[in-house]
Amino acid sequence: MTTLVQGHARPLDSIVLAVVLTGFVASTYGFGVYLFANLVVDMRRDIGFDYTTVGLITGGAQIGFLLFSSVTSLISRYVDGWKISLVSTVITSLALLGLSVSNSIWLSGALLILLGGCSASVYIPLAEIVTKGFSPGNRSRVMGLISSGTSYGVFINGLLVSFLTLQGGWRSIWLTAGLISVTLCVAAWYLLRRLGTAEEGGAARQRSASVDSHTPWLSRSLYLTWAIAFLNGMALLPFQTYLAPYLRDELGVSVQDTGFIWTTLGAVGMASGFLVGWMADKVGVRTSLAMCFLSAGLAAVLVFCFNSLPLFYVAAFLFALAFYPIFGLVPSYIGQIVPVSRLTQAFGIANVLIGLGGVCGNFLGGFSKDLTGSFSSVYWVVALLLFVQCVMVVMLGKPQVLPMEGQRP
C-alpha cells in the first residue's frame, strides 16, 4: 500500500484512514439515509403525513444528494477530501440530533434532505483517495470495506429499533444515532489530523489540475456504467426505503421482527463489502457486479412473491450480500477505465445519476402505494430492473488497470 497521496506512509496510517472513512459512511448513510425508512411508521403516527409525503421527502433527499454531488466535485480540487468528509459528518450529527426534537414534518423533511446531501459529500472524494492511496490489487477490497460502512450503521439501526422503539420511542433512536455520530467526529478529528496529509494533498491536487484536460477519458463502457448507476438508484434505494413499511403495514410483520430483519441486512453487509471486493480483485469487477445484481434481484422476487418470515430473512441476506458491495464496485470499475485526473468528475456524474434514479424510484414507489394501496408493484419492478442490469454488466468492456498518478505505466 502507498499513502493517501504521493509519497509513503506507515501501513498503520492506511489502516486508520480506511477505518475512519468507513465510520463516516456508517454515520452519513447508515443513520442519515436509511434510519428514516425504519422509523417512518412511528413518525407518521405521531406527526401525521401520508406516503406521498414520504416519497417527496426521500426524493428530496436525493435532490440534496444531486446538489451536494455537483458542489463536491467542484470544491474537491481545492479542499482536502478528508476535510470535506469530516465537515459533512459533523453536519450529519447535528441533523440527527435535530430530528430527535422536531415536531414538524417540514422541518424533519428539510433535515432529511440535508442528510441526503451530506451522504454525497462524504462519498465523492473516496474513489480518488483510494485510487491514489492503494495499489490496484487492493482497491476493490478497500472500496468494498468503506462502502460496507453503511451496513454498520444499518446494523445499529436494527438494534436501536428493536430495543428502543417500545421503551423510548422513535425520538430516542434519532438522539442515540446523533450522539454516536458526534463521538465518531471527535475521534476522527483526532486521528485524521495526525495523518499529516493536508499539505501533500494540496500539492497532489495542483498536479492533478495541471494534467492535460484533453486526455481521452470518455468511452462506451463509461457511458454504460453511468446508465447502470442510474438504475442502481432507481432499483436499490426504493427497495430499502419501503421494506419496513411494506413488512409492517401490509404483511403484518412485528416491529421486533422488522428490526431484526434490518439487523440481518447490516450484519451481512459488514462482511459482504470487503469479501466481494476481495473477490473482485481476484476474478474481476464485472463478474462480481453481475453476481451482485443477480443476488439483489432474487431478494426482490422473494419479497414480492412470498409472505413468509423465514424467506424475508433469506431476502435480507441476499440483498445485503449485493447492496453494499455494489456501491464500492462501481467506483472501482470507473477507477480502472478513467484517468485519476478525471476520476472525481466521472464518479461525481455517477453519483448524480444515482441520485436521479433515487428521486424517480422513491417518488414513484410512494405514489404507487397511495394509488394502488400496495407496495407489491415496487418489488416486481425492482426485480426486473436488477436483472436488466445483469445484462448491461455483460456488455461492459474489460478494463485496463490504470497506473496511480505519478507512476509510469
Disulfide bonds with the S-S distance in Angstrom:
none
